Amino acid sequence: MAIEVRIPTILRSYTGGAKVVEGAGDTLADLLADLDSRHAGLRARLVTEAGALHRFVNVYVNDEDVRFLGALDAKLNDGDSVTILPAVAGGAFGFAAAAAIAQHGAAVAARSAVAAR
């Protein structure tokens, strides 16, 4: 079963920069476990330790919010499209996202400087 998953920019460091990845699973929880086996650490950015979706993450299956489809129990079918989006708001996540982007940019700049030598 192939399911297309669109990855937001902030999480692409887990997918090697890929905007779209494929995964498999009968439910969203199964899909996230499969993705984590291929892209270590991704699931932890989306699911709390208590086993629920982080509230600052929006996930859509075929453009429908999973909150109305059963959250992590949302059923998936072959050919479905899953979109992961960070919630658009201020607060701690906005600061964490900005820090992660700045850190990533600094790491890329450092690698470029070393390569240029």
N, C-alpha and C positions, 0 to 999 in steps of 0.2 A: 504494500500500500504506500503510494507516494503522496506526500502532502507538502505543498510549497509553503515555506515560512518566510515572511518578509521581516528582516531584522533592522531595527532603528540604528542610526549612526552611533549612538552612545554604546551599543552592545556589539558592534562589529569587531571589536578587538578580540572577542571570543570566537568569532567565525573566520578569522584570518582576513577580515575586511570584506567578506562576502555580504552583499545586500540581500540575497535570497539563498536559502539553503533548503534541502529536502529532508524530511523526517518521516517517521511512521508511528502509528499508534491508533488504537480504537477510541481513545479519549484524549483530551488535552493533557491530562496528567501523564499518560503513556507517551505522548508525543514529546513532552518536555523531558522525560527520562531518556528517551531515545536521542534527542538533541544533545543532552548533557553527556551522553556516552561518546558523541562525536565532537562536541565542543565543550570541553570541561569548564565548569564554573557558570555556564549560562543559566541553568535552572535556578541556582542560588540567587541570581539577580532578579528572578521573576516570582519565586515562591518563598514564603516566610518559613521559618523553622517550625511553625505550627502547622504547615501544610496548606496554606491558603495563598491565593495570588496577592502579591503586594498591592496595596491600595493605590500606589502611584504608577501602576502599570495597567494599561488598557490592552486587552487582547480581543481580536475579532476573528470569527470564523465566517468566511464568505461575507464579510462586511456586517456581521451581526455580533453585538457585544456578548461575550461569553457569560457575563453576569446574568443574562436572561436565558442562557442555554444550559445552565448547570455548573458554571465556573470550571473547575478542573475536571469535573465529570462530564463536560460537554462531549457529545459523541462526534466522532470524525469519520469521514468517508474518503476513499481513494479519490484524489483529484481536488480535495478541498484546498482552500487558500487560507492561511492563518497570518494575520498581521499583528505584530507586537509594537505598541506605541507607548512611550513614556507619557504620563499625564502632563498636560500643559498647565503648570501652576508655579507659583513661587515656593518659597520654603526650603526645607532642608534638601530635598531631592535636587532642586535647581542649583543649589550650592555644590552638592556632590557631583552633579553632572558637569558643572563648570570646572570643578577641580580635576575631574577625570579627563576632561578634554585638554585642559592646560598641561596636565602631567603627560598625557599621550603626545601632545605637540612638542613638549620639551624632550621626550625620549626620541622622537623622530628627528628633531633638530640635532641632537647629540650624535645619533647614528650617521646623519648626513655629514656632520663636521668630521667625524672619524674617517668616513669613506672618502672625503675630499682630500685627506692628507696624503 
